[in-house]
C-alpha cells in the first residue's frame, strides 16, 4: 500500500506540474494577446489623431492661400488707385522709376539680414 500511495503521489505531482505549466503558458499567451490588441488600438488612435492634424494643416494652408489672394487683390495698383479716388486722399500714382522691383529671393535676403544681425549681436556681447 505504501508503494501504491508513493506512486500515486508522484503521479499527482506530475499531474499538478502539468496543470500548473499549462495554466502558466495559457496566461502568458493570453497576456501577450491582450498586449497585442492594446498596442494595435493605440496605433490606430495615434493614426486617427495624425490624420486629423494633417486635415487641419491642409485646411489652414487653404485658408492662408485665400488670405494671400485677398491681400494681393487689396494691394493691387488698380484697387489702391480706386480707394484713392473714393476716399479723396489726393495721392498721385507713382512714377515708374519710383517703383523698386525686387528680383532676388526675398526669403533668402531676409534670412541673411536676420543672420547678420544675430551674428553682429553675438559679437557685441562677446566684446
Backbone as CSV, one residue per row, in Angstrom:
resi,resn,N_x,N_y,N_z,CA_x,CA_y,CA_z,C_x,C_y,C_z
1,UNK,0.820,-1.186,0.000,0.000,0.000,0.000,0.871,1.260,0.000
2,UNK,1.972,1.194,0.692,2.865,2.328,0.763,3.448,2.635,-0.605
3,UNK,3.774,1.543,-1.310,4.341,1.725,-2.641,3.299,2.298,-3.600
4,UNK,2.052,1.852,-3.467,0.982,2.342,-4.325,0.697,3.813,-4.055
5,UNK,0.686,4.225,-2.792,0.438,5.625,-2.460,1.609,6.499,-2.878
6,UNK,2.827,5.972,-2.846,4.008,6.697,-3.279,3.950,6.951,-4.785
7,UNK,3.546,5.937,-5.532,3.380,6.093,-6.973,2.245,7.065,-7.271
8,UNK,1.225,7.016,-6.473,0.086,7.902,-6.634,0.490,9.356,-6.382
9,UNK,1.330,9.562,-5.374,1.804,10.923,-5.077,2.672,11.452,-6.229
10,UNK,3.523,10.598,-6.762,4.359,11.012,-7.893,3.489,11.378,-9.093
11,UNK,2.468,10.560,-9.334,1.569,10.843,-10.453,0.816,12.148,-10.215
12,UNK,0.403,12.378,-8.976,-0.294,13.633,-8.649,0.628,14.838,-8.812
13,UNK,1.897,14.688,-8.387,2.846,15.791,-8.545,3.077,16.103,-10.025
14,UNK,3.246,15.073,-10.815,3.449,15.263,-12.257,2.222,15.911,-12.873
15,UNK,1.049,15.427,-12.485,-0.198,15.992,-12.999,-0.367,17.441,-12.557
16,UNK,-0.052,17.737,-11.287,-0.151,19.114,-10.775,0.819,20.044,-11.519
17,UNK,2.044,19.571,-11.762,3.008,20.388,-12.512,2.538,20.612,-13.944
18,UNK,1.991,19.564,-14.540,1.488,19.691,-15.901,0.349,20.711,-15.965
19,UNK,-0.551,20.666,-15.013,-1.659,21.631,-14.957,-1.111,23.037,-14.699
20,UNK,-0.138,23.154,-13.786,0.457,24.462,-13.477,1.154,25.047,-14.697
21,UNK,1.941,24.237,-15.396,2.623,24.712,-16.601,1.625,25.084,-17.700
22,UNK,0.564,24.306,-17.820,-0.456,24.605,-18.827,-1.147,25.925,-18.524
23,UNK,-1.527,26.131,-17.261,-2.185,27.397,-16.883,-1.233,28.582,-17.044
24,UNK,0.039,28.373,-16.684,1.020,29.455,-16.826,1.214,29.820,-18.295
25,UNK,1.351,28.816,-19.135,1.525,29.112,-20.561,0.271,29.735,-21.152
26,UNK,-0.901,29.292,-20.706,-2.155,29.891,-21.167,-2.245,31.353,-20.740
27,UNK,-1.837,31.648,-19.501,-1.853,33.032,-19.010,-0.872,33.895,-19.798
28,UNK,0.313,33.360,-20.091,1.297,34.124,-20.857,0.809,34.410,-22.275
29,UNK,0.254,33.384,-22.925,-0.252,33.574,-24.287,-1.430,34.549,-24.281
30,UNK,-2.315,34.426,-23.296,-3.446,35.355,-23.193,-2.988,36.777,-22.937
31,UNK,-2.004,36.926,-22.053,-1.460,38.264,-21.776,-0.808,38.865,-23.003
32,UNK,-0.088,38.041,-23.735,0.537,38.511,-24.970,-0.530,38.936,-25.984
33,UNK,-1.612,38.181,-26.058,-2.704,38.536,-26.971,-3.351,39.851,-26.589
34,UNK,-3.606,40.035,-25.298,-4.202,41.296,-24.826,-3.252,42.458,-25.100
35,UNK,-1.973,42.252,-24.864,-0.982,43.296,-25.130,-0.943,43.657,-26.612
36,UNK,-1.028,42.665,-27.466,-1.019,42.916,-28.912,-2.238,43.718,-29.331
37,UNK,-3.405,43.361,-28.817,-4.628,44.099,-29.154,-4.538,45.529,-28.649
38,UNK,-4.028,45.722,-27.448,-3.899,47.067,-26.888,-2.942,47.921,-27.728
39,UNK,-1.814,47.335,-28.158,-0.853,48.072,-28.978,-1.461,48.467,-30.334
40,UNK,-2.214,47.564,-30.919,-2.862,47.900,-32.197,-3.898,48.993,-32.010
41,UNK,-4.601,48.973,-30.896,-5.587,50.013,-30.610,-4.890,51.365,-30.446
42,UNK,-3.771,51.377,-29.724,-3.024,52.621,-29.546,-2.500,53.135,-30.878
43,UNK,-2.032,52.238,-31.722,-1.546,52.623,-33.048,-2.671,53.225,-33.875
44,UNK,-3.838,52.631,-33.789,-4.996,53.133,-34.528,-5.402,54.519,-34.035
45,UNK,-5.416,54.714,-32.724,-5.766,56.024,-32.183,-4.753,57.080,-32.601
46,UNK,-3.483,56.739,-32.570,-2.445,57.679,-32.983,-2.585,58.025,-34.462
47,UNK,-2.883,57.033,-35.279,-3.075,57.276,-36.710,-4.278,58.197,-36.940
48,UNK,-5.347,58.005,-36.189,-6.521,58.878,-36.326,-6.196,60.306,-35.920
49,UNK,-5.436,60.472,-34.835,-5.052,61.822,-34.415,-4.155,62.485,-35.463
50,UNK,-3.215,61.707,-36.027,-2.339,62.240,-37.073,-3.132,62.672,-38.300
51,UNK,-4.107,61.858,-38.676,-4.941,62.190,-39.831,-5.710,63.485,-39.569
52,UNK,-6.243,63.643,-38.358,-6.972,64.874,-38.019,-6.046,66.087,-38.064
53,UNK,-4.828,65.929,-37.584,-3.872,67.039,-37.605,-3.496,67.385,-39.041
54,UNK,-3.291,66.372,-39.874,-2.965,66.632,-41.278,-4.109,67.357,-41.979
55,UNK,-5.342,66.968,-41.687,-6.501,67.643,-42.270,-6.555,69.104,-41.818
56,UNK,-6.226,69.336,-40.553,-6.228,70.707,-40.030,-5.155,71.540,-40.715
57,UNK,-3.994,70.937,-40.962,-2.912,71.649,-41.648,-3.332,72.008,-43.064
58,UNK,-3.963,71.072,-43.767,-4.432,71.334,-45.131,-5.458,72.465,-45.120
59,UNK,-6.358,72.428,-44.151,-7.392,73.463,-44.045,-6.769,74.828,-43.765
60,UNK,-5.773,74.865,-42.866,-5.111,76.132,-42.544,-4.328,76.662,-43.744
61,UNK,-3.698,75.783,-44.496,-2.983,76.225,-45.705,-3.943,76.787,-46.741
62,UNK,-5.100,76.151,-46.878,-6.106,76.652,-47.812,-6.580,78.040,-47.381
63,UNK,-6.819,78.200,-46.081,-7.269,79.489,-45.554,-6.185,80.543,-45.762
64,UNK,-4.916,80.156,-45.541,-3.810,81.084,-45.729,-3.671,81.502,-47.188
65,UNK,-3.874,80.571,-48.105,-3.784,80.927,-49.523,-4.932,81.854,-49.920
66,UNK,-6.108,81.664,-49.321,-7.219,82.582,-49.586,-6.888,83.980,-49.074
67,UNK,-6.250,84.049,-47.907,-5.843,85.357,-47.387,-4.791,85.997,-48.286
68,UNK,-3.880,85.203,-48.815,-2.874,85.740,-49.737,-3.528,86.331,-50.977
69,UNK,-4.554,85.644,-51.483,-5.269,86.156,-52.662,-5.973,87.458,-52.314
70,UNK,-6.638,87.505,-51.172,-7.333,88.734,-50.765,-6.345,89.879,-50.558
71,UNK,-5.186,89.557,-49.994,-4.161,90.580,-49.799,-3.626,91.087,-51.134
72,UNK,-3.403,90.167,-52.065,-2.910,90.570,-53.381,-3.936,91.451,-54.091
73,UNK,-5.215,91.100,-53.954,-6.266,91.932,-54.563,-6.297,93.298,-53.907
74,UNK,-6.199,93.320,-52.572,-6.244,94.591,-51.845,-5.036,95.465,-52.101
75,UNK,-3.890,94.874,-52.418,-2.668,95.641,-52.645,-2.414,95.932,-54.122
76,UNK,-3.303,95.516,-54.991,-3.092,95.768,-56.416,-3.178,97.271,-56.700
77,UNK,-2.486,97.664,-57.732,-2.434,99.083,-58.089,-3.814,99.618,-58.419
78,UNK,-4.589,98.848,-59.158,-5.937,99.308,-59.513,-6.791,99.519,-58.276
79,UNK,-6.717,98.596,-57.340,-7.523,98.703,-56.116,-7.085,99.906,-55.290
80,UNK,-5.786,100.112,-55.174,-5.286,101.255,-54.399,-5.676,102.582,-55.043
81,UNK,-5.593,102.650,-56.370,-5.988,103.878,-57.047,-7.487,104.120,-56.902
82,UNK,-8.268,103.043,-56.944,-9.714,103.160,-56.753,-10.028,103.687,-55.349
83,UNK,-9.351,103.151,-54.352,-9.551,103.640,-52.976,-9.102,105.095,-52.843
84,UNK,-8.042,105.461,-53.543,-7.568,106.834,-53.508,-8.637,107.789,-54.040
85,UNK,-9.281,107.380,-55.146,-10.354,108.207,-55.699,-11.573,108.248,-54.790
86,UNK,-11.971,107.093,-54.264,-13.171,107.031,-53.421,-13.011,107.813,-52.119
87,UNK,-11.827,107.736,-51.521,-11.603,108.376,-50.225,-11.044,109.791,-50.359
88,UNK,-10.874,110.246,-51.578,-10.349,111.594,-51.837,-9.059,111.861,-51.063
89,UNK,-8.111,110.962,-51.198,-6.846,111.112,-50.490,-5.892,112.057,-51.202
90,UNK,-6.081,112.265,-52.483,-5.243,113.184,-53.239,-3.845,112.644,-53.507
91,UNK,-3.679,111.349,-53.449,-2.371,110.756,-53.729,-2.187,110.597,-55.229
92,UNK,-0.931,110.749,-55.681,-0.643,110.582,-57.087,-0.128,109.181,-57.337
93,UNK,-0.324,108.745,-58.565,0.196,107.439,-58.957,1.707,107.542,-59.053
94,UNK,2.432,106.517,-58.551,3.893,106.614,-58.576,4.429,106.561,-60.008
95,UNK,5.520,107.269,-60.194,6.216,107.234,-61.468,6.975,105.903,-61.533
96,UNK,7.175,105.417,-62.745,7.769,104.097,-62.911,9.142,103.981,-62.235
97,UNK,9.950,105.041,-62.296,11.288,104.956,-61.712,11.258,105.022,-60.181
98,UNK,10.101,105.337,-59.587,9.966,105.310,-58.136,9.716,103.883,-57.614
99,UNK,9.282,103.026,-58.484,8.960,101.659,-58.088,10.244,100.841,-58.076
100,UNK,10.471,100.156,-56.973,11.657,99.307,-56.842,11.200,97.866,-57.009
101,UNK,11.753,97.200,-57.998,11.417,95.803,-58.244,12.481,94.918,-57.611
102,UNK,12.059,93.983,-56.802,12.982,93.057,-56.149,13.057,91.809,-57.012
103,UNK,14.266,91.540,-57.509,14.423,90.386,-58.403,15.035,89.180,-57.692
104,UNK,15.663,89.412,-56.543,16.274,88.287,-55.831,15.254,87.627,-54.907
105,UNK,15.638,86.515,-54.347,14.772,85.775,-53.441,14.622,86.557,-52.139
106,UNK,13.401,86.989,-51.855,13.145,87.829,-50.687,13.371,87.046,-49.396
107,UNK,12.968,85.801,-49.377,13.131,84.990,-48.169,14.602,84.816,-47.827
108,UNK,15.421,84.569,-48.850,16.856,84.413,-48.627,17.467,85.722,-48.138
109,UNK,17.023,86.826,-48.710,17.530,88.136,-48.300,17.189,88.432,-46.845
110,UNK,15.948,88.136,-46.444,15.548,88.355,-45.058,16.307,87.432,-44.108
111,UNK,16.537,86.190,-44.531,17.297,85.261,-43.700,18.714,85.774,-43.484
112,UNK,19.360,86.215,-44.555,20.726,86.725,-44.438,20.767,87.962,-43.550
113,UNK,19.760,88.802,-43.676,19.686,90.011,-42.861,19.553,89.654,-41.382
114,UNK,18.663,88.703,-41.073,18.483,88.314,-39.673,19.707,87.562,-39.162
115,UNK,20.329,86.744,-40.014,21.528,86.015,-39.596,22.661,86.983,-39.309
116,UNK,22.787,88.029,-40.135,23.824,89.031,-39.903,23.581,89.781,-38.606
117,UNK,22.317,90.099,-38.314,22.023,90.828,-37.080,22.285,89.949,-35.862
118,UNK,21.995,88.665,-35.973,22.284,87.752,-34.864,23.787,87.610,-34.683
119,UNK,24.513,87.524,-35.805,25.970,87.387,-35.739,26.615,88.623,-35.120
120,UNK,26.190,89.814,-35.546,26.766,91.034,-35.003,26.367,91.222,-33.543
121,UNK,25.154,90.805,-33.185,24.738,90.901,-31.788,25.566,89.972,-30.915
122,UNK,25.866,88.777,-31.419,26.680,87.842,-30.638,28.107,88.347,-30.519
123,UNK,28.619,89.028,-31.558,29.967,89.586,-31.478,30.030,90.722,-30.485
124,UNK,28.966,91.542,-30.432,28.983,92.665,-29.500,28.874,92.201,-28.057
125,UNK,28.228,91.076,-27.804,28.127,90.574,-26.435,29.422,89.905,-25.994
126,UNK,30.220,89.406,-26.957,31.489,88.783,-26.612,32.493,89.816,-26.177
127,UNK,32.495,90.982,-26.838,33.475,92.046,-26.522,33.096,92.673,-25.268
